[in-house]
Amino acid sequence: MDRAALAVTLAEMLKFGKEYARQIVSKAKSLAAALDRQGLDVKGKLKAYMQSHTILVNVSRFGSAPEIADVLERANIICSAFTDCFCSPSHRPREIRLSQSDRENSLNQLTQRNLRR
């Protein structure tokens, strides 16, 4: 790893890190609200969805979470089936976990296309 590049990255995070994190959470909340308006069962609506970059969506009406995650990943929408660690091993995951990043990703583009319809 290039030490100079690492030093620049760390300096930028010290200077811009809090604002960067705030923007990521803001984008995630906007995406969660948009998915909710489209009729998806987004978790945490009463608590403004989340305080991080992660969005949980109950997809059980479409199939199992692992199946839905596989379909979305084939469309370059990276997500994962979410399993509550307190559930029994036979529990069928019902939610997928999406993460908002700072770059325009296919999930944002997909949401924007659906909102225009």
C-alpha positions in Angstrom: 0.0 0.0 0.0 1.2 3.5 -0.9 1.9 5.3 2.4 1.5 8.7 0.9 -2.0 7.8 -0.4 -2.9 6.4 3.0 -1.7 9.6 4.7 -3.8 11.8 2.3 -6.9 9.5 2.8 -6.5 9.8 6.6 -6.1 13.5 6.5 -9.2 13.9 4.4 -11.2 11.7 6.8 -10.0 13.9 9.7 -11.1 17.0 7.9 -14.3 15.8 6.1 -15.2 12.5 7.9 -18.1 13.8 10.0 -19.8 15.6 7.1 -19.1 12.6 4.9 -20.8 10.3 7.4 -23.7 12.7 7.8 -24.3 12.7 4.0 -24.2 8.9 3.8 -26.8 8.5 6.5 -28.9 11.3 4.9 -28.8 9.5 1.5 -29.7 6.1 3.2 -32.7 7.7 4.9 -33.9 9.2 1.6 -33.5 5.9 -0.1 -35.4 4.1 2.7 -38.2 6.7 2.4 -38.4 6.3 -1.4 -38.5 2.5 -1.1 -41.3 2.8 1.6 -43.3 5.1 -0.7 -43.0 2.5 -3.5 -44.7 0.0 -1.1 -41.8 -2.0 0.2 -41.9 -2.9 3.9 -38.9 -0.9 5.1 -38.1 -1.4 8.8 -37.7 1.5 11.3 -40.1 4.0 9.7 -41.2 5.3 13.1 -37.6 6.0 14.0 -36.7 7.7 10.8 -35.5 4.3 9.4 -31.9 4.2 10.8 -28.9 6.1 12.2 -26.4 4.4 9.8 -26.0 3.5 6.2 -27.9 0.3 6.4 -31.5 -0.3 5.3 -33.6 -3.4 6.3 -36.5 -4.4 4.0 -38.9 -7.2 4.7 -39.2 -9.1 1.3 -41.1 -12.1 2.5 -44.1 -11.3 0.2 -41.7 -11.8 -2.8 -39.9 -15.0 -1.6 -37.2 -15.8 0.9 -34.6 -13.2 1.6 -31.7 -15.3 0.3 -33.6 -15.8 -3.0 -34.4 -12.1 -3.4 -30.8 -11.2 -2.5 -29.5 -13.5 -5.3 -31.9 -11.9 -7.8 -30.9 -8.4 -6.8 -27.2 -9.3 -7.0 -27.6 -10.6 -10.5 -28.9 -7.0 -11.3 -25.8 -5.6 -9.6 -27.7 -4.5 -6.5 -25.5 -5.7 -3.7 -27.4 -6.7 -0.6 -27.5 -9.6 1.9 -30.2 -11.7 3.6 -30.5 -10.5 7.1 -30.8 -13.1 9.9 -31.6 -12.0 13.4 -29.0 -13.7 15.6 -31.7 -14.5 18.2 -33.7 -16.7 15.8 -33.6 -20.4 15.7 -31.4 -22.1 13.0 -34.5 -23.2 11.1 -35.7 -19.6 10.9 -36.3 -18.4 7.3 -34.8 -14.9 6.8 -37.4 -12.4 5.8 -35.3 -9.3 5.4 -32.5 -8.1 3.2 -29.9 -5.5 4.2 -29.0 -2.8 1.8 -26.1 -0.4 2.3 -26.0 3.1 1.0 -22.6 4.2 -0.4 -21.3 7.5 -1.5 -21.2 6.6 -5.2 -24.2 6.4 -7.5 -25.1 2.7 -7.5 -27.6 0.6 -9.4 -30.0 0.6 -6.4 -30.3 4.4 -6.5 -30.7 4.3 -10.3 -33.3 1.6 -10.1 -35.3 3.6 -7.5 -35.1 6.7 -9.5 -36.4 4.9 -12.6 -39.3 3.4 -10.6 -40.2 6.8 -9.1 -40.5 8.3 -12.6 -43.1 5.7 -13.7 
